[in-house]
Structures are given as C-alpha cells and as structure tokens.
Amino acid sequence: MLASIFYLGIFSGSIISGKLSDKHGRKSLIMVGTALQFLFSVLFLFANSVTFMAFMRFGYGFSFGFTIALTTSMYAESSPIKYRGKGLLLLNFCVSLGKIFGIVLAEIFLSSYTTGNWRLMMFFSGLPSVAVLIGTYCYMEESPRYLIANEKYDEAF
C-alpha cells in the first residue's frame, strides 16, 4: 500500500499541475512544488503511524509528480527547437539519477529491508529539492508561453 500510494500521488500531482500553471505561471509553481517536496521529506521525521506515513507518501509523490510535469513543460516551452530533444532526454536522465541517489541513501541509512533509519533517509531524499528551489528562484525566468498567454508580451520577448 505504501509504495502504490506514492504513485497515486504522482498521478494526482501531474494531473492538476497543467491547469494551475496556466493560471499562475510555471516558475512560481515549480517553487511551490519543490518547497512541498522538502516539507514532506521533513515531515517523514515525525511519522508515527501507518496512516500518517501513507499521507506523507501521497504528499511526497504528489509534489514530485507536480514538479516533474512542470519542469518538463517549462523546458519544452523555453528551449530552442534544436536543443529541445536533448534537453528533455537530460531531464529524464536526471530522474534516473535521482533514483540512484535513493539507492545510495538506502545503502547508507538502512541495514536491511526492515531495519535502519528510514526517517533520516527520507529527509535526505528531499535535500535536492532545496537546490532546485534556490536555482529556480535565482536563475529561472518565467515561461515565454505563459507570459504571452497572459498578454505580457514585453517580458516574453
């Protein structure tokens, strides 16, 4: 149950991110999603029941699905056509690197499938989202497509 609820969260987050980003912009929602991802990783430290753990897994999956859909569309809307395919491939490669990061964390914090400090492992799994949040805030500009759709032509060009 705890594994599948994570994927239900991914599905839910990715479904609603499109409509919300059309209304509020890609950049701000990427920042909200990454902040939520870090928040859920911190809350894992306080999980004390299966119900709370299921809620955290859903929320963590939701924030992941929410941001992965946004970052993919943001890159596709902002990159030159000749680099778009390679860039999207690189984004997907980074998701695979994240899975390897999870395996490394499991190796560090878990002594077996049933023992170890999984709370600390989940906390550290959220740290890359802080880097994405800071990078988005400092370096990313809003999607030109969003700006044009909201009649902010000067900013878009």
Secondary structure as UniProt FT lines:
FT   HELIX           2..24
FT   HELIX           26..43
FT   HELIX           44..46
FT   HELIX           50..78
FT   HELIX           81..109
FT   HELIX           118..125
FT   HELIX           127..139
FT   HELIX           144..149
FT   TURN            150..151
FT   HELIX           153..156
//
